[in-house]
């Protein structure tokens, strides 16, 4: 099993990796199909199903789908160009993706929200269609946005989770137990094994540049979030808080009476800064999703800013270790809130962050596995019930608490020798089973929990 660090961590846009980035990626794939088709399409249609329908407006799924069909992609997204394109599409009822003729598309008539039963493959389903001059469908594909910006067609999903068809990797661990066995046999760290796997697919320079860019984008997102204030879009009138909290923390620095627990506020404010940017539709790195994008960068920033001896030279090992753990969770369970609740998003992110922090603080592979298990275990059962379908309440604060749990988990693991009662594999399997048992209303539909017990305006 191989899942690249650049698949676990993707540069994209807010507010949701599964509901915003995924539909945009699906649309790009559909356009590629049309470019390769032997016929010429004249128009497009789209229908959103399951969670994509129920929380689609709050997650900007409709907007992302329209822009995707117009040729926009998450990694090359430009806000001003997107706004201009949307205005033109609403006016002209036509999209003009590169490499294709102008295609008829009226967002009001040709983009449908289907609030009936979800499609059979996944809670996040969408159907994209091409039509001829008479309006008859001549091509159709079903896509599933399975979390973290990953998109599969119905056929790909049916073929199984492990769709990697590249060359063999030197350390193909599919479970935490296999990971520990390979680390023991090779004498390598988890980060070193992950690096070796990555280098089977790309050059050293590409890997190092890519890892550097991931942290650059993550840290820039923190900085923007700490600098910006105001009201977040969407109608809940949620006020950004990261800047004000950060200003207070800076003013309190150096005071002898500052309480020790104030360090928790630093962890939280870094994470909240990221997720406020995400809620505003800014550039973020999925880690492993947008809804959980603040946990990993907040934990890295905490380590760099507040832990003696920390160095930016360790960030690549942090990211590689975190990606190794995230890959295990995705392969054996889920990172999708629509599939398994927020335990799959913030829980996975906290496990990844705990593992990364433990690694850069000198933890053994066994201690790293223990750190990830502690963090995931104490998110089990967490529901995904965003108020009004927006990635704001309780998502922003939840990232802060996920970072705090990650640091606590790493610290506890480092106090031990790596031996512990519950294996990480058991925690991951428990999360998978809990997600299956969880009521659909608690899985990113905004039909239960806080979403119905808190006023939406």
C-alpha positions in Angstrom: 0.0 0.0 0.0 1.4 3.4 -1.0 -0.3 6.8 -0.5 2.0 9.7 -1.1 2.6 12.5 1.3 1.3 14.8 -1.4 -2.0 12.9 -1.5 -2.4 13.2 2.2 -1.4 16.9 2.1 -2.8 18.8 -0.8 -2.8 22.6 -1.5 -6.3 23.7 -2.1 -9.1 26.0 -1.1 -11.7 26.2 1.6 -14.1 25.5 3.0 -14.2 21.7 2.5 -11.9 19.1 0.9 -14.7 16.7 0.2 -17.4 19.2 -0.6 -15.4 22.0 -2.3 -12.2 20.5 -3.6 -13.6 17.1 -4.5 -16.4 18.3 -6.8 -14.0 20.7 -8.5 -11.6 17.8 -9.1 -14.4 15.6 -10.3 -15.5 18.2 -12.8 -11.9 18.5 -14.1 -11.8 14.7 -14.6 -15.1 14.8 -16.5 -13.8 17.6 -18.8 -10.8 15.4 -19.5 -13.2 12.6 -20.5 -15.0 14.9 -22.9 -11.7 16.1 -24.4 -10.8 12.5 -25.2 -14.3 11.6 -26.4 -15.0 11.0 -30.1 -18.1 13.2 -30.0 -18.7 16.9 -29.4 -20.9 17.9 -26.4 -23.1 20.9 -26.5 -24.1 21.2 -22.9 -23.5 20.0 -19.3 -25.6 19.0 -16.3 -24.8 18.0 -12.8 -26.7 16.5 -9.8 -25.5 16.5 -6.2 -26.5 13.7 -3.9 -26.3 12.7 -0.2 -24.2 15.0 1.9 -23.2 17.0 -1.1 -26.8 18.0 -1.4 -27.7 18.4 2.2 -24.7 20.7 3.1 -23.7 21.7 -0.4 -24.6 25.3 -0.2 -22.8 25.8 3.1 -19.8 24.1 1.8 -19.8 25.9 -1.5 -20.3 22.7 -3.4 -22.5 24.3 -6.1 -19.9 27.1 -6.6 -17.1 24.5 -6.8 -18.9 22.4 -9.3 -19.7 25.3 -11.6 -16.1 26.5 -11.5 -14.8 23.0 -12.0 -16.9 22.7 -15.1 -15.5 26.0 -16.3 -11.9 24.6 -16.0 -10.8 25.8 -12.5 -8.8 23.5 -10.3 -8.0 23.7 -6.6 -4.2 24.0 -6.9 -4.4 26.7 -9.5 -7.4 28.6 -8.0 -7.5 32.4 -8.4 -10.2 34.1 -6.4 -10.6 37.2 -8.6 -10.7 35.1 -11.8 -13.2 32.8 -10.3 -15.5 35.6 -9.3 -15.4 37.0 -12.8 -16.1 33.6 -14.3 -19.1 33.0 -12.1 -20.6 36.3 -13.0 -20.1 35.6 -16.7 -21.6 32.1 -16.4 -24.7 33.4 -14.6 -25.2 36.0 -17.3 -24.4 34.0 -20.4 -25.4 30.5 -19.2 -22.3 29.1 -20.9 -19.0 27.6 -19.6 -15.8 27.8 -21.7 -13.3 25.2 -20.3 -9.9 25.1 -22.1 -9.7 22.6 -24.9 -13.4 22.3 -25.4 -16.1 24.3 -27.2 -18.4 26.6 -25.3 -20.9 24.4 -23.5 -24.4 25.4 -22.4 -24.7 25.4 -18.6 -27.3 27.3 -16.6 -26.4 27.0 -12.9 -30.1 27.5 -11.9 -31.5 24.8 -14.3 -28.6 22.4 -14.9 -27.3 22.0 -11.3 -29.6 19.9 -9.2 -29.6 19.2 -5.5 -31.1 15.7 -5.0 -32.3 15.3 -1.3 -33.4 11.8 -1.8 -31.4 8.7 -0.8 -27.6 8.9 -1.2 -26.0 7.2 -4.2 -25.0 3.6 -3.3 -21.2 4.1 -3.2 -20.6 6.9 -0.7 -22.4 9.7 1.1 -20.7 12.2 -1.2 -21.9 11.4 -4.6 -22.4 13.5 -7.8 -23.4 12.7 -11.4 -22.0 14.8 -14.3 -23.6 14.6 -17.7 -22.9 15.9 -21.2 -25.7 16.6 -23.6 -26.1 17.0 -27.3 -27.7 19.9 -29.2 -31.2 18.5 -28.4 -30.5 18.3 -24.7 -30.2 14.5 -24.6 -27.6 12.9 -22.4 -24.7 11.5 -24.4 -22.2 10.9 -21.7 -22.5 10.4 -17.9 -20.2 9.6 -15.0 -20.8 9.1 -11.3 -18.1 10.5 -9.0 -17.6 10.0 -5.3 -15.7 12.6 -3.2 -14.4 10.2 -0.5 -12.7 12.7 1.8 -9.5 14.8 1.7 -10.0 15.9 -1.9 -9.8 12.3 -3.1 -12.2 11.5 -6.0 -13.1 8.1 -7.5 -15.5 7.1 -10.2 -18.1 4.5 -9.4 -16.0 1.9 -11.2 -12.9 2.9 -9.3 -14.7 2.8 -6.0 -16.1 -0.7 -6.8 -12.6 -1.9 -7.7 -11.3 -1.3 -4.1 -9.5 1.2 -2.0 -6.0 0.4 -3.0 -5.8 1.7 -6.6 -2.1 2.4 -6.6 -0.7 0.9 -9.8 2.9 2.3 -9.6 6.1 0.4 -9.1 6.6 -1.4 -5.8 7.8 0.6 -2.8 10.5 -0.7 -0.4 8.3 -0.5 2.7 4.7 -1.3 1.7 3.2 -1.5 5.2 -0.6 -1.7 5.2 -1.0 -1.7 9.0 0.7 -0.2 12.0 1.8 -3.7 13.0 3.6 -4.1 9.6 5.0 -0.6 9.9 6.6 -1.4 13.3 7.9 -4.8 12.0 9.5 -3.1 9.0 11.0 -0.4 11.2 12.5 -3.0 13.5 13.9 -5.1 10.7 15.4 -2.1 8.8 16.5 -0.1 11.7 14.9 3.0 10.1 12.5 5.5 11.5 9.0 5.8 10.2 9.9 9.1 8.4 12.9 7.4 6.8 10.8 4.5 5.5 8.2 6.9 4.2 10.9 9.0 2.5 12.3 5.8 0.8 8.8 5.0 -0.5 8.4 8.5 -1.8 11.8 8.4 -3.6 10.6 5.4 -5.5 8.2 7.7 -7.3 10.1 11.1 -7.5 13.5 12.7 -7.2 15.1 13.9 -3.9 14.8 17.5 -5.1 11.1 17.1 -6.0 10.4 15.6 -2.7 12.2 18.2 -0.7 10.8 21.1 -2.6 7.3 19.7 -2.3 7.6 19.2 1.5 9.0 22.7 1.8 6.0 24.1 -0.1 3.5 22.3 2.0 4.9 23.9 5.2 5.2 27.3 3.5 1.5 27.2 2.5 0.5 25.9 6.0 2.5 28.6 7.8 1.3 31.4 5.5 -2.3 30.3 6.2 -1.6 30.6 10.0 -0.1 34.1 9.5 -3.1 35.3 7.4 -5.5 33.9 10.0 -3.7 35.7 12.8 -3.8 39.0 10.8 -7.4 39.0 9.6 -10.5 39.7 11.6 -14.2 40.4 10.7 -17.2 38.2 10.1 -17.0 34.9 8.3 -19.3 34.4 5.3 -22.3 32.1 5.3 -24.9 33.7 7.4 -24.1 32.5 10.9 -22.3 35.8 11.6 -19.4 34.0 13.2 -16.7 36.5 14.2 -13.0 35.6 13.6 -11.3 35.3 16.9 -7.8 34.2 16.2 -6.3 37.7 15.7 -7.8 39.1 18.9 -6.6 36.1 20.9 -3.2 36.2 19.4 -2.9 39.9 20.2 -3.8 39.2 23.8 -1.2 36.4 24.0 1.5 38.7 22.6 0.6 41.4 25.1 0.9 38.9 28.0 4.3 37.5 27.0 6.9 37.9 29.6 4.5 38.4 32.5 5.5 36.3 35.5 1.9 35.7 36.4 0.9 34.0 33.1 -0.8 30.7 33.9 0.9 27.6 32.6 -2.3 26.5 30.8 -2.0 29.5 28.5 0.1 27.3 26.3 -3.1 25.6 25.3 -4.3 29.0 24.0 -1.3 29.2 21.7 -2.0 25.8 20.3 -5.7 26.7 19.8 -5.0 30.0 18.2 -2.7 28.6 15.5 -5.4 26.0 14.6 -8.2 28.5 14.7 -6.3 30.8 12.4 -6.1 28.1 9.8 -9.7 27.1 10.0 -11.0 30.7 10.0 -9.1 31.1 6.7 -10.6 27.8 5.5 -14.1 29.0 6.4 -13.5 32.2 4.4 -12.6 30.1 1.3 -8.9 30.8 1.6 -5.9 28.7 0.5 -5.2 25.8 2.9 -3.5 22.4 2.9 -5.7 19.4 3.5 -4.4 17.7 6.5 -5.9 15.2 5.9 -9.1 17.3 5.1 -10.0 20.9 5.0 -12.3 20.6 8.0 -9.3 19.3 10.0 -6.7 21.4 8.3 -5.6 23.3 11.4 -4.4 20.5 13.6 -1.2 19.5 11.9 0.1 23.0 11.2 -0.8 24.2 14.7 1.1 21.4 16.2 4.1 22.1 14.0 4.0 25.8 14.8 3.6 25.0 18.6 6.7 22.9 18.3 8.8 25.5 16.4 7.7 28.4 18.6 7.5 26.9 22.0 9.7 23.8 22.3 13.4 24.3 23.1 15.7 22.9 20.5 13.0 22.7 17.7 14.2 23.5 14.2 12.5 23.9 10.8 14.9 21.2 9.6 12.7 18.7 11.3 9.4 19.7 9.6 9.9 17.3 6.6 10.2 14.3 9.0 7.1 15.6 10.9 5.1 15.7 7.6 6.4 12.3 6.4 5.6 10.6 9.7 2.1 12.2 9.9 1.4 11.1 6.3 2.4 7.5 7.1 -0.2 7.5 9.9 -2.8 9.2 7.8 -2.3 6.7 5.0 -3.0 3.8 7.5 -6.2 5.5 8.7 -7.5 6.2 5.2 -6.6 2.7 3.9 -8.1 0.8 6.8 -11.0 3.2 7.8 -11.8 6.6 6.5 -10.9 10.3 6.7 -14.3 11.4 5.5 -16.7 13.1 7.9 -19.6 12.2 5.6 -18.6 8.5 5.9 -17.6 8.2 9.6 -18.2 11.5 11.4 -15.6 14.0 12.7 -13.6 11.2 14.4 -12.4 10.5 10.8 -11.4 14.1 10.2 -10.2 15.8 13.4 -9.5 12.4 15.0 -7.3 11.4 12.1 -5.6 14.8 12.0 -4.8 14.6 15.8 -3.3 11.1 15.4 -1.2 12.4 12.5 0.0 15.4 14.4 0.7 13.4 17.6 2.8 11.0 15.6 4.7 13.8 13.8 5.4 15.6 17.1 6.5 12.5 18.8 8.9 11.8 15.9 10.6 15.2 15.9 11.0 15.0 19.6 13.0 11.8 19.4 10.3 9.2 19.8 10.9 5.6 18.7 8.6 4.0 16.1 6.8 2.3 19.0 6.3 5.6 20.8 5.1 7.2 17.6 2.5 4.5 17.1 1.5 4.9 20.7 1.1 8.7 20.3 -1.1 8.2 17.3 -3.3 5.6 19.1 -3.8 7.8 22.1 -4.9 10.8 20.0 -7.3 8.7 17.8 -8.7 6.7 20.7 -9.9 9.9 22.4 -11.8 11.2 19.4 -13.7 7.9 18.8 -17.4 8.6 18.3 -17.1 12.2 17.5 -20.0 13.3 15.2 -19.9 15.7 12.3 -22.8 18.1 12.7 -21.9 21.5 11.4 -24.4 24.2 12.1 -26.0 25.4 8.8 -23.7 23.1 6.9 -20.8 25.5 7.4 -17.3 24.5 8.4 -17.4 27.0 11.3 -19.3 25.7 14.3 -18.0 23.6 16.0 -15.3 22.9 13.4 -13.0 25.9 14.1 -12.6 25.4 17.9 -12.6 21.6 17.4 -9.3 21.9 15.5 -7.8 23.8 18.5 -8.8 21.0 20.8 -7.5 18.4 18.3 -4.0 20.1 18.4 -4.1 20.1 22.2 -4.9 16.4 22.3 -2.1 15.7 19.8 0.5 17.4 22.0 -0.8 15.7 25.1 -0.8 12.3 23.3 2.8 12.8 22.1 3.9 13.8 25.5 2.3 10.8 27.2 3.8 8.5 24.6 7.3 9.9 25.1 7.0 9.3 28.9 6.6 5.6 28.2 8.6 3.0 26.3 6.2 2.4 23.5 4.4 -0.6 25.1 0.7 0.0 25.5 -2.6 -1.8 25.8 -4.6 -0.7 22.7 -2.8 -1.0 19.3 -3.2 1.7 16.8 -4.7 -0.8 14.4 -7.4 -1.6 16.9 -8.2 2.1 17.3 -8.4 2.5 13.5 -10.7 -0.5 13.2 -12.9 0.7 16.0 -13.2 4.0 14.3 -14.3 2.3 11.1 -16.9 0.2 12.9 -18.2 3.2 14.9 -18.6 5.1 11.6 -20.6 2.3 10.2 -22.9 2.2 13.2 -23.2 6.0 13.4 -26.6 7.5 12.4 -26.4 9.2 9.0 -27.7 12.4 10.6 -24.4 12.7 12.5 -22.3 12.4 9.4 -22.0 15.8 7.7 -25.7 16.1 6.8 -26.5 18.9 9.4 -29.7 16.9 10.2 -28.7 16.1 13.8 -26.7 17.2 16.8 -25.6 20.8 17.1 -26.9 21.5 13.7 -30.5 21.2 14.9 -30.1 22.3 18.5 -28.4 25.6 17.8 -30.2 28.5 16.0 -28.9 28.8 12.4 -28.9 32.6 12.5 
